[in-house]
Amino acid sequence: MKTAVVTGASSGIGKEISKRLLALGYKVIGISRNISNNDFENVNFQALPCDLSQQKETIKLCENLKKEDIFILINCAGFGRFEPHENLHVDIITTMTFLNLTAPMLLTNATLRSLKENAGYLININSIEALRASKFAAVYSATKAGLRAFSDSLFEETRKSALSITNINPDMTQSNFYNELRFETSQKENEKLLASDIADAVAHILSMRKGAVVSEYTIRSLNFGIMKKTKK
């Protein structure tokens, strides 16, 4: 049974992708701050609790993953804060940068030999913000654009190895990503994405002929919608 590692697996997009991979017959190692085997109740799921915003925890996790035989790595964990840049606390800036960009690079570094040997898959769940410039999103956009550049460069570096590398750039997707924000996705079905849409993209990538790679996979809602949260 082939093994997939999914970060941010306890909720939202990461959880939906993990469920899809289990349904496709993979063993899934799910990584998140608060995660347990009971979250999935599947014998092929292994929970690895880790706070990927913390350097020491992430490095320790990477050392453990070097011992695993990995076929798929999906970097999904991340968060965003959208404020005027001068209003962002230094801790938010450094934590967002580490979780969204540094942690995926460290995890890739730890698993890359295994991924290459297995002719596997590296899939980075990025963001539409990697492709555009939006106000109040300078740090978040920078981390996502950086992750995209990392993926593209690594694709060229590993091209002879049969490793497939894909950036998935979703637009606003209904999930707990917006819990701490002042806005959220629209309630209209054609103005938002669902986590299952991103899982569909992952399944599509894995189903393709190995000689063809979708290096960039951008998913948009049919119409644009956003809702400001009412103040309580």
Backbone bond lengths (Angstrom), bond angles and torsions (degrees), N, CA, C in turn:
res aa  C-N    CA-C-N  psi(-1)  N-CA   C-N-CA  omega(-1)  CA-C   N-CA-C  phi
1 M - - - 1.468 - - 1.533 109.73 -
2 K 1.304 116.97 129.88 1.459 121.32 -178.40 1.527 110.64 -80.23
3 T 1.326 115.55 148.63 1.462 121.89 -173.31 1.519 111.36 -108.45
4 A 1.335 115.25 133.93 1.463 122.77 174.68 1.517 109.22 -117.32
5 V 1.316 116.52 139.27 1.460 123.05 173.92 1.519 107.85 -108.73
6 V 1.339 116.44 127.23 1.465 121.08 -179.18 1.522 108.31 -127.47
7 T 1.322 117.45 122.32 1.460 120.04 174.92 1.529 109.54 -90.34
8 G 1.328 115.51 156.53 1.461 119.54 -176.62 1.512 111.81 66.72
9 A 1.340 116.67 32.96 1.464 121.13 -170.01 1.521 114.58 -81.73
10 S 1.321 118.18 -4.88 1.460 119.66 -174.18 1.521 113.88 -82.13
11 S 1.334 117.48 -14.40 1.465 119.05 -176.77 1.529 110.35 -161.25
12 G 1.335 115.17 170.12 1.456 121.74 171.43 1.516 114.58 57.24
13 I 1.317 115.20 -137.48 1.458 121.74 -176.01 1.522 110.98 -61.66
14 G 1.323 117.37 -43.83 1.457 120.83 -178.66 1.515 112.90 -61.07
15 K 1.318 116.45 -39.94 1.466 119.79 179.22 1.519 110.80 -69.03
16 E 1.315 116.60 -41.13 1.468 119.99 179.53 1.521 111.16 -64.40
17 I 1.325 116.95 -40.59 1.464 120.34 177.42 1.527 110.21 -64.68
18 S 1.322 117.14 -41.81 1.466 120.94 179.55 1.521 110.71 -61.22
19 K 1.319 117.17 -44.10 1.470 121.16 178.21 1.521 110.79 -61.63
20 R 1.335 117.09 -40.01 1.458 120.56 -179.31 1.532 110.48 -67.09
21 L 1.322 116.93 -42.04 1.459 120.42 179.57 1.529 111.21 -64.53
22 L 1.316 117.26 -39.24 1.461 120.60 176.40 1.531 109.96 -62.18
23 A 1.331 116.24 -41.29 1.469 120.49 179.22 1.524 111.52 -65.66
24 L 1.335 116.37 -28.05 1.471 121.55 179.57 1.525 112.08 -84.28
25 G 1.334 116.98 -2.32 1.452 120.10 174.77 1.512 116.45 97.31
26 Y 1.331 116.97 15.96 1.460 120.67 177.65 1.523 110.71 -92.16
27 K 1.330 115.71 153.01 1.456 121.40 163.31 1.520 106.49 -82.35
28 V 1.326 117.28 133.70 1.461 120.75 -176.38 1.525 110.00 -119.40
29 I 1.316 115.97 125.31 1.462 122.70 169.19 1.518 106.32 -97.73
30 G 1.322 116.66 110.70 1.457 121.92 -176.80 1.517 111.38 -99.98
31 I 1.313 115.95 128.64 1.466 121.41 -176.30 1.523 109.83 -116.53
32 S 1.334 115.57 131.11 1.454 121.68 176.21 1.521 108.07 -169.01
33 R 1.332 116.20 165.28 1.469 119.01 179.90 1.524 111.49 -61.62
34 N 1.317 116.15 -48.67 1.458 121.43 -177.42 1.523 108.62 -121.24
35 I 1.317 115.83 94.90 1.455 120.07 -177.84 1.523 108.85 -147.25
36 S 1.311 115.83 146.08 1.461 120.46 177.24 1.519 108.70 -143.41
37 N 1.318 116.44 165.54 1.462 120.76 178.41 1.521 111.41 -61.55
38 N 1.332 116.72 -26.05 1.467 120.61 -179.71 1.520 112.73 -68.19
39 D 1.333 117.31 -17.03 1.467 120.23 179.44 1.526 111.56 -66.30
40 F 1.325 117.50 -21.29 1.466 121.01 -177.10 1.529 113.01 -122.91
41 E 1.328 116.90 -28.25 1.464 121.01 -179.90 1.530 111.42 51.47
42 N 1.318 114.38 49.28 1.463 121.91 179.30 1.527 107.36 -134.00
43 V 1.313 116.67 129.45 1.470 120.21 -175.71 1.517 112.14 -63.47
44 N 1.315 117.44 -18.89 1.460 121.37 -179.22 1.528 112.93 -94.11
45 F 1.341 115.68 8.33 1.472 119.96 178.03 1.517 109.71 -107.16
46 Q 1.324 115.65 132.73 1.459 121.72 177.07 1.518 109.03 -124.24
47 A 1.314 116.89 120.36 1.456 121.64 179.18 1.520 110.56 -85.99
48 L 1.334 115.69 134.22 1.459 121.58 174.08 1.529 108.38 -126.89
49 P 1.324 118.09 93.51 1.469 120.21 179.49 1.524 111.23 -63.78
50 C 1.318 116.00 131.02 1.469 121.27 178.05 1.524 108.59 -164.33
51 D 1.319 116.15 136.29 1.456 121.28 173.87 1.530 107.56 -92.07
52 L 1.310 115.88 101.59 1.464 120.83 -174.88 1.523 113.40 -74.54
53 S 1.321 117.36 0.41 1.465 119.48 173.43 1.521 111.05 -89.16
54 Q 1.343 116.36 -5.44 1.462 121.76 -178.65 1.529 110.15 -107.38
55 Q 1.314 115.98 124.32 1.467 120.85 -173.30 1.520 112.20 -60.86
56 K 1.320 118.80 -47.79 1.464 121.28 -175.84 1.524 111.04 -62.10
57 E 1.340 116.49 -44.25 1.463 120.02 179.30 1.524 111.01 -63.75
58 T 1.310 116.22 -41.10 1.465 120.45 -178.07 1.518 111.38 -66.24
59 I 1.315 117.14 -42.49 1.464 120.49 179.48 1.526 110.74 -65.09
60 K 1.324 117.36 -39.82 1.464 120.68 177.18 1.532 110.72 -62.98
61 L 1.340 116.09 -42.33 1.469 120.60 176.72 1.518 110.66 -60.20
62 C 1.320 117.13 -43.65 1.465 121.25 -179.26 1.518 111.09 -60.19
63 E 1.319 117.01 -39.96 1.466 120.08 178.56 1.527 110.49 -62.48
64 N 1.324 117.02 -37.88 1.465 120.39 178.36 1.524 111.62 -70.27
65 L 1.324 116.91 -38.51 1.466 120.21 -178.72 1.523 112.43 -68.86
66 K 1.324 117.35 -24.44 1.462 120.35 177.69 1.526 111.55 -62.06
67 K 1.327 116.15 -21.43 1.460 121.23 -178.70 1.530 112.17 -87.00
68 E 1.334 116.65 -9.20 1.462 121.25 -175.90 1.525 111.24 -93.14
69 D 1.318 115.45 154.41 1.461 122.07 174.58 1.529 107.18 -96.83
70 I 1.321 116.51 101.07 1.466 122.02 -169.59 1.529 110.94 -105.40
71 F 1.320 115.63 132.76 1.469 121.77 176.40 1.527 111.83 -103.65
72 I 1.329 116.85 -33.70 1.463 121.71 -178.75 1.528 109.39 -133.81
73 L 1.322 116.77 133.61 1.465 122.29 168.24 1.518 107.78 -120.86
74 I 1.322 116.15 122.85 1.466 120.89 176.63 1.518 108.47 -119.64
75 N 1.322 116.13 110.07 1.459 122.12 177.48 1.524 109.12 -87.50
76 C 1.336 114.90 107.41 1.460 120.07 -174.69 1.528 112.78 -120.24
77 A 1.325 117.52 -25.68 1.463 121.01 -175.83 1.524 110.82 -62.07
78 G 1.320 116.15 140.71 1.455 120.51 178.09 1.513 111.15 173.86
79 F 1.322 116.28 167.04 1.461 120.47 174.48 1.516 109.46 -151.80
80 G 1.316 116.08 165.36 1.458 120.88 179.70 1.516 111.87 -139.02
81 R 1.315 115.86 148.53 1.459 122.60 169.60 1.516 106.49 -130.14
82 F 1.322 116.04 135.57 1.454 121.02 -172.18 1.524 109.41 -125.05
83 E 1.334 113.95 94.43 1.463 122.91 -176.79 1.530 108.28 -142.74
84 P 1.347 118.27 163.73 1.467 118.81 168.92 1.532 109.40 -53.08
85 H 1.292 116.83 137.77 1.468 119.74 -170.14 1.523 112.35 -57.69
86 E 1.337 116.98 -36.43 1.468 119.30 -177.96 1.530 112.17 -69.54
87 N 1.330 116.64 -13.96 1.466 120.22 179.15 1.526 113.13 -89.73
88 L 1.322 117.50 -11.37 1.457 120.50 -178.02 1.530 110.55 -76.10
89 H 1.313 115.99 130.43 1.466 120.20 176.31 1.521 108.92 -70.62
90 V 1.310 116.25 148.91 1.464 120.66 -178.55 1.520 111.45 -58.09
91 D 1.334 117.27 -33.23 1.471 119.79 179.30 1.527 111.87 -66.11
92 I 1.318 116.23 -35.83 1.469 120.09 177.64 1.523 110.03 -66.10
93 I 1.315 116.49 -42.39 1.466 120.82 -178.70 1.532 110.48 -63.69
94 T 1.330 116.99 -48.75 1.459 119.96 -176.32 1.530 111.46 -70.42
95 T 1.330 117.08 -38.66 1.467 119.98 -179.62 1.519 111.07 -68.21
96 M 1.331 116.98 -42.88 1.460 120.40 179.16 1.522 111.07 -62.51
97 T 1.316 116.17 -41.90 1.458 120.03 -179.90 1.519 111.03 -64.89
98 F 1.332 116.82 -42.47 1.465 119.40 -178.93 1.522 111.15 -67.62
99 L 1.324 117.64 -48.33 1.460 120.69 -176.35 1.523 112.17 -67.75
100 N 1.317 117.35 -44.32 1.464 121.09 -174.17 1.528 113.66 -78.85
101 L 1.327 116.90 -27.47 1.473 119.14 -172.49 1.528 113.38 -125.62
102 T 1.328 117.32 -52.36 1.464 119.34 -175.39 1.526 111.38 -66.79
103 A 1.316 117.63 -45.95 1.472 120.76 -178.47 1.535 111.81 -58.95
104 P 1.335 119.90 -47.45 1.473 118.79 176.61 1.531 113.10 -58.97
105 M 1.327 117.62 -36.45 1.461 119.74 179.03 1.526 110.85 -68.19
106 L 1.344 117.03 -38.32 1.459 120.62 178.28 1.528 111.25 -67.96
107 L 1.325 117.05 -42.98 1.464 120.93 178.95 1.529 111.10 -64.48
108 T 1.311 115.90 -38.87 1.462 119.85 177.15 1.512 110.75 -65.61
109 N 1.323 116.77 -41.36 1.457 121.25 177.23 1.528 111.28 -58.17
110 A 1.339 116.10 -40.08 1.457 121.05 -176.89 1.526 113.26 -73.23
111 T 1.317 116.86 -29.34 1.471 120.46 -173.05 1.526 113.74 -108.94
112 L 1.313 117.78 -3.04 1.463 120.45 -169.38 1.521 112.88 -63.85
113 R 1.331 118.60 -41.08 1.467 119.91 179.65 1.525 110.37 -59.43
114 S 1.324 116.17 -44.12 1.458 120.65 179.63 1.525 110.87 -65.40
115 L 1.327 117.35 -43.80 1.463 121.40 179.49 1.529 110.99 -60.69
116 K 1.320 116.97 -41.59 1.460 120.81 179.78 1.528 111.71 -68.57
117 E 1.319 116.32 -44.14 1.466 119.99 -179.56 1.526 111.83 -62.55
118 N 1.341 116.10 -32.41 1.466 121.03 -178.45 1.521 113.08 -91.31
119 A 1.354 117.21 2.23 1.471 120.60 -174.90 1.526 109.36 50.05
120 G 1.336 114.34 50.34 1.459 121.25 -171.93 1.511 114.86 -92.72
121 Y 1.341 114.51 -149.17 1.466 121.62 -173.54 1.520 110.61 -136.42
122 L 1.319 115.78 133.43 1.461 123.34 168.14 1.519 106.85 -115.19
123 I 1.320 115.84 117.54 1.464 120.64 -178.74 1.523 108.50 -123.33
124 N 1.311 116.46 119.59 1.458 121.30 177.98 1.526 109.39 -103.18
125 I 1.325 115.95 118.08 1.460 120.35 175.73 1.519 106.81 -79.69
126 N 1.303 115.12 101.68 1.449 122.28 -172.94 1.528 110.00 -95.95
127 S 1.302 118.15 -131.65 1.466 122.15 -178.66 1.518 109.08 -164.87
128 I 1.317 115.31 153.79 1.455 120.19 172.96 1.530 110.35 -58.84
129 E 1.344 116.06 -23.76 1.465 120.44 -179.62 1.522 112.19 -69.29
130 A 1.321 117.31 -13.00 1.466 119.89 174.71 1.521 111.10 -71.58
131 L 1.339 116.72 -16.80 1.460 121.56 -173.51 1.528 113.50 -108.84
132 R 1.326 116.93 -4.72 1.461 118.29 -175.65 1.529 109.57 -146.31
133 A 1.310 116.22 170.82 1.459 122.05 178.13 1.529 108.73 -112.50
134 S 1.323 116.60 121.07 1.454 121.71 -179.97 1.521 109.62 -122.55
135 K 1.316 116.59 143.04 1.464 119.26 178.41 1.522 110.07 -66.41
136 F 1.318 115.05 149.99 1.470 123.95 -179.80 1.526 112.73 67.04
137 A 1.337 117.50 14.68 1.469 120.32 -177.60 1.526 111.38 -128.37
138 A 1.333 117.80 25.97 1.465 120.41 -172.00 1.526 112.07 -59.37
139 V 1.324 117.41 -49.60 1.463 119.84 -177.39 1.527 110.67 -70.50
140 Y 1.320 116.43 -47.41 1.468 119.88 -179.80 1.526 110.70 -58.78
141 S 1.322 116.87 -47.24 1.463 120.50 179.59 1.522 111.65 -62.45
142 A 1.337 116.00 -38.70 1.462 119.61 179.32 1.521 110.84 -63.31
143 T 1.333 117.37 -41.52 1.470 119.45 179.70 1.517 110.91 -65.94
144 K 1.323 116.99 -39.06 1.458 120.04 -177.69 1.532 111.19 -75.14
145 A 1.317 117.29 -37.52 1.469 119.76 175.27 1.529 109.85 -65.46
146 G 1.331 116.56 -36.61 1.447 120.51 177.35 1.521 112.08 -65.15
147 L 1.338 116.87 -41.16 1.458 121.09 178.29 1.521 110.84 -64.75
148 R 1.313 115.96 -37.41 1.470 120.39 177.66 1.528 110.39 -65.05
149 A 1.334 116.52 -44.55 1.465 120.17 179.31 1.528 110.66 -64.19
150 F 1.322 116.57 -39.45 1.466 121.25 177.34 1.524 110.11 -59.66
151 S 1.316 117.30 -47.06 1.462 121.95 -178.97 1.526 111.01 -62.69
152 D 1.328 116.42 -45.49 1.463 120.26 -178.14 1.519 111.62 -63.36
153 S 1.323 116.76 -42.31 1.456 120.63 179.85 1.525 110.67 -67.38
154 L 1.332 116.30 -41.35 1.459 120.13 179.83 1.528 111.45 -66.41
155 F 1.317 116.55 -33.17 1.470 120.04 175.73 1.522 110.70 -58.46
156 E 1.331 116.10 -45.99 1.458 119.98 179.08 1.532 110.68 -65.45
157 E 1.323 116.80 -38.40 1.460 121.71 -177.92 1.525 112.63 -65.98
158 T 1.325 116.41 -36.07 1.472 120.38 -172.16 1.521 112.88 -106.03
159 R 1.293 117.65 13.61 1.457 121.67 -169.36 1.533 113.53 -59.77
160 K 1.315 117.69 -30.30 1.459 120.97 -179.03 1.524 112.43 -79.68
161 S 1.302 117.61 -5.41 1.466 120.90 -172.79 1.525 113.64 -93.18
162 A 1.316 119.80 -9.60 1.465 124.92 -175.08 1.518 112.73 73.25
163 L 1.336 117.33 14.84 1.467 121.03 171.41 1.523 108.72 -78.87
164 S 1.318 116.83 130.31 1.466 121.75 176.83 1.523 109.36 -96.35
165 I 1.327 116.79 129.78 1.468 121.65 -179.26 1.518 109.00 -124.57
166 T 1.325 116.19 127.91 1.463 121.10 -176.36 1.522 111.18 -135.11
167 N 1.329 115.99 134.70 1.462 122.88 166.26 1.521 108.28 -93.58
168 I 1.320 117.68 124.63 1.461 120.60 170.39 1.523 107.60 -104.99
169 N 1.324 115.96 122.87 1.464 121.70 -175.96 1.525 110.47 -113.12
170 P 1.334 118.31 87.46 1.455 119.39 -179.85 1.526 111.82 -80.34
171 D 1.313 115.27 148.71 1.463 121.80 167.91 1.525 107.02 -79.64
172 M 1.319 118.21 -167.03 1.460 121.52 -175.48 1.528 111.01 -58.27
173 T 1.328 115.35 121.46 1.456 122.59 -174.65 1.518 109.52 -119.10
174 Q 1.298 117.18 131.08 1.459 121.49 -179.02 1.527 109.97 -63.40
175 S 1.319 116.22 115.63 1.463 121.44 -178.75 1.529 108.30 -168.34
176 N 1.329 115.48 -178.14 1.467 119.33 178.65 1.529 112.26 -78.81
177 F 1.327 117.97 3.50 1.460 122.13 176.38 1.531 111.13 -54.30
178 Y 1.326 116.07 -30.60 1.466 120.98 -173.01 1.526 113.08 -95.63
179 N 1.323 117.50 5.14 1.466 119.97 -175.39 1.519 113.30 -58.00
180 E 1.331 117.44 -37.53 1.458 121.51 -176.81 1.525 112.74 -99.69
181 L 1.329 116.50 8.30 1.463 120.08 -176.73 1.520 111.46 -102.61
182 R 1.311 116.09 168.88 1.463 121.54 -178.81 1.521 112.93 -89.08
183 F 1.311 116.29 0.17 1.460 120.98 -179.97 1.506 109.15 -140.42
184 E 1.322 116.42 167.51 1.453 122.02 -179.47 1.522 109.43 -151.42
185 T 1.315 116.05 177.54 1.460 119.77 179.60 1.517 110.59 -70.40
186 S 1.307 114.63 156.03 1.462 121.26 174.59 1.522 109.84 -64.47
187 Q 1.306 116.36 156.71 1.463 121.14 176.29 1.524 112.00 -85.23
188 K 1.327 116.67 -10.49 1.460 120.38 -178.58 1.526 109.96 -80.30
189 E 1.317 116.13 135.31 1.460 121.49 -173.67 1.519 113.04 -61.88
190 N 1.331 117.76 -32.54 1.468 119.73 -177.64 1.525 112.45 -90.71
191 E 1.349 117.15 8.06 1.463 120.92 179.78 1.528 112.22 -118.89
192 K 1.318 116.63 18.33 1.457 120.47 179.48 1.526 109.01 -155.69
193 L 1.319 114.74 162.01 1.454 120.89 170.78 1.528 108.88 -103.18
194 L 1.322 115.89 157.14 1.449 122.27 174.51 1.526 108.57 -109.12
195 A 1.313 116.29 153.99 1.462 119.77 177.96 1.522 111.24 -57.55
196 S 1.319 116.49 -31.75 1.465 120.52 178.76 1.526 111.70 -64.83
197 D 1.346 117.80 -27.76 1.466 120.51 176.48 1.529 110.47 -63.63
198 I 1.321 116.41 -38.63 1.460 120.22 -179.68 1.526 109.82 -72.07
199 A 1.336 116.19 -38.30 1.468 119.81 175.34 1.526 110.84 -62.61
200 D 1.345 117.02 -36.64 1.464 120.67 175.80 1.528 110.49 -60.11
201 A 1.332 115.99 -41.50 1.466 120.43 179.83 1.520 110.85 -62.80
202 V 1.330 116.65 -42.68 1.464 120.55 178.44 1.527 110.29 -61.80
203 A 1.319 116.50 -45.71 1.470 120.46 179.39 1.528 110.45 -60.99
204 H 1.338 116.72 -39.39 1.458 120.60 178.67 1.524 111.06 -62.83
205 I 1.327 116.41 -45.35 1.459 121.15 179.90 1.532 110.66 -59.27
206 L 1.319 116.05 -42.44 1.470 120.38 -177.94 1.525 112.48 -72.03
207 S 1.329 116.50 -20.51 1.466 119.84 -177.68 1.521 113.45 -88.46
208 M 1.325 116.67 -9.91 1.455 120.00 -174.75 1.520 112.42 -75.67
209 R 1.312 116.35 155.37 1.458 122.09 173.44 1.525 109.35 -55.35
210 K 1.318 117.26 134.49 1.463 120.91 -172.60 1.530 112.88 -63.24
211 G 1.306 117.08 -22.35 1.456 119.66 179.65 1.519 114.36 -76.34
212 A 1.343 116.74 -7.37 1.468 121.37 179.96 1.522 109.18 -118.68
213 V 1.332 116.05 134.60 1.465 121.04 -178.44 1.526 109.36 -125.72
214 V 1.315 116.16 126.47 1.463 120.63 168.99 1.524 106.25 -87.53
215 S 1.311 117.34 100.88 1.460 119.85 -175.70 1.527 112.11 -78.91
216 E 1.329 116.70 -22.73 1.473 121.82 -179.28 1.518 108.74 -133.96
217 Y 1.334 116.47 122.69 1.469 121.04 -175.95 1.530 106.84 -129.94
218 T 1.327 116.57 98.83 1.458 121.86 -177.38 1.524 109.64 -102.40
219 I 1.323 116.10 129.74 1.465 121.94 -177.48 1.523 108.65 -121.62
220 R 1.322 116.05 123.83 1.469 121.74 179.87 1.521 110.07 -121.19
221 S 1.307 116.01 151.80 1.459 119.15 170.10 1.525 108.49 -73.85
222 L 1.323 116.02 154.20 1.458 119.95 -177.52 1.528 110.90 -58.84
223 N 1.316 116.54 -44.44 1.462 122.65 176.06 1.520 109.04 -121.32
224 F 1.334 116.27 159.47 1.459 120.10 179.41 1.526 109.81 -90.69
225 G 1.314 115.65 134.78 1.457 119.85 176.83 1.507 110.88 -149.46
226 I 1.315 116.53 146.19 1.466 122.46 178.18 1.519 107.43 -153.52
227 M 1.309 116.16 145.87 1.475 120.92 179.59 1.508 110.31 -125.30
228 K 1.330 116.38 128.64 1.462 120.07 171.74 1.517 108.38 -80.02
229 K 1.314 115.07 137.26 1.469 118.45 179.26 1.512 110.06 -76.25
230 T 1.316 115.63 143.07 1.460 120.26 177.09 1.519 109.17 -78.23
231 K 1.328 115.40 138.55 1.465 119.74 -179.99 1.521 110.07 -73.96
232 K 1.334 115.73 136.43 1.456 121.11 179.16 1.514 111.20 -95.90
